[in-house]
Amino acid sequence: MGLIHRYLSSESYWAKGRSLEVVSRSIDNSLCFGVFQNDAQIGFARVVSDYAVFAWILDVFIVHGFRKQGVGKLLMEAIMSHPNLQGLQRWGLATEDAHGLYEQYGFSTLKKPGTFMEKVSKPS
């Protein structure tokens, strides 16, 4: 949990300042994926889903020294092939810098961005 919290709260552009309690609760309520090398964690992602229709991929990261080595692809292959996530009608995610990776797994930018809505609140 230490690496995940440290990365999300200090290094990510999307979760700066996220508390340990919030990270812990988000992990407890998600299907989580980790990538390890020699017992050291080098990547993480979590999925929130109803396991029937929809899944959202969140908090994806690969530790800096392991990027551009196929680790992100390994992580995405594990997520997309997970038995509990098969047959879903819609997947979602948000990214500022990894469009090329996600496009390899069938993701594309919103075709009808006006149909999706969001409510963003300040972190507690």
C-alpha positions in Angstrom: 0.0 0.0 0.0 2.9 2.3 0.7 4.1 2.5 -2.9 0.6 3.0 -4.3 -0.3 5.8 -1.9 3.1 7.5 -2.4 2.8 7.4 -6.1 -0.8 8.5 -6.3 -0.5 11.3 -3.7 3.0 12.6 -4.8 3.8 11.7 -8.4 0.5 11.3 -10.3 -1.1 14.3 -12.0 -4.6 13.1 -11.1 -4.4 12.2 -7.4 -2.0 14.7 -5.9 -2.6 14.9 -2.2 -5.0 11.9 -2.0 -5.0 10.7 1.6 -3.9 7.2 2.7 -7.4 6.6 4.0 -9.0 7.5 0.6 -6.5 5.3 -1.2 -7.1 2.4 1.1 -10.9 2.7 0.8 -10.6 3.0 -3.0 -8.5 -0.2 -3.1 -10.9 -2.0 -0.8 -13.8 -1.3 -3.2 -12.1 -2.1 -6.5 -10.7 -5.0 -8.4 -6.9 -4.3 -8.2 -4.0 -5.4 -10.4 -0.4 -5.2 -9.6 2.8 -5.8 -11.5 5.8 -7.1 -9.6 9.4 -7.7 -10.4 11.4 -9.8 -7.9 8.8 -9.1 -5.2 8.9 -5.4 -5.7 5.8 -3.7 -7.1 6.4 -1.7 -10.3 2.8 -1.1 -11.5 -0.8 -0.8 -10.4 -4.3 -0.3 -11.7 -7.8 -0.7 -10.3 -11.1 -1.4 -11.9 -14.5 -0.3 -10.6 -17.3 -2.4 -12.2 -20.8 -3.9 -11.8 -19.3 -7.0 -13.5 -22.3 -7.1 -15.9 -22.4 -4.0 -18.0 -19.7 -1.4 -17.1 -16.1 -1.0 -15.9 -13.9 2.0 -15.3 -10.1 1.7 -15.1 -8.5 4.0 -12.6 -5.2 4.9 -11.0 -3.0 3.2 -13.6 0.7 3.7 -13.1 4.1 2.1 -13.9 7.1 3.2 -11.8 9.3 5.5 -13.8 12.3 3.2 -14.3 10.1 0.5 -15.9 8.2 2.6 -18.4 8.6 2.0 -22.2 9.4 -1.7 -21.5 6.0 -3.3 -22.2 4.9 -3.3 -18.5 1.9 -1.2 -19.2 0.8 -3.6 -21.9 1.2 -6.5 -19.5 -1.0 -4.7 -17.0 -3.7 -3.9 -19.6 -3.6 -7.5 -20.9 -4.3 -8.7 -17.4 -7.2 -6.3 -16.9 -8.8 -6.9 -20.3 -8.5 -10.7 -19.9 -9.8 -11.0 -16.3 -12.6 -13.6 -16.2 -14.9 -11.3 -14.2 -14.6 -8.5 -16.7 -15.7 -10.4 -19.9 -18.8 -9.5 -21.9 -19.1 -5.9 -20.6 -20.9 -3.4 -22.8 -18.9 -0.3 -21.9 -15.4 0.4 -20.5 -14.2 3.9 -19.5 -11.0 5.6 -18.4 -9.4 9.0 -18.4 -5.9 9.8 -19.5 -3.8 12.8 -20.4 -0.8 11.0 -21.7 -1.4 7.3 -22.6 -3.8 7.4 -25.5 -1.6 5.2 -27.6 -1.5 2.4 -25.0 -5.2 2.3 -24.5 -6.0 2.5 -28.2 -4.2 -0.9 -28.6 -7.0 -2.3 -26.4 -9.9 -0.8 -28.3 -10.3 2.5 -26.4 -11.0 5.7 -28.3 -11.8 9.3 -27.5 -15.5 9.9 -26.9 -17.5 10.0 -30.1 -20.4 11.9 -28.4 -18.7 13.9 -25.6 -21.8 15.9 -25.0 -23.7 12.8 -23.8 -21.4 12.2 -20.9 -21.6 14.2 -17.7 -19.5 14.4 -14.6 -19.5 15.9 -11.2 -16.1 16.7 -9.7 -15.7 17.4 -6.0 -12.6 18.5 -4.1 -10.9 15.7 -2.3 -11.6 15.4 1.4 
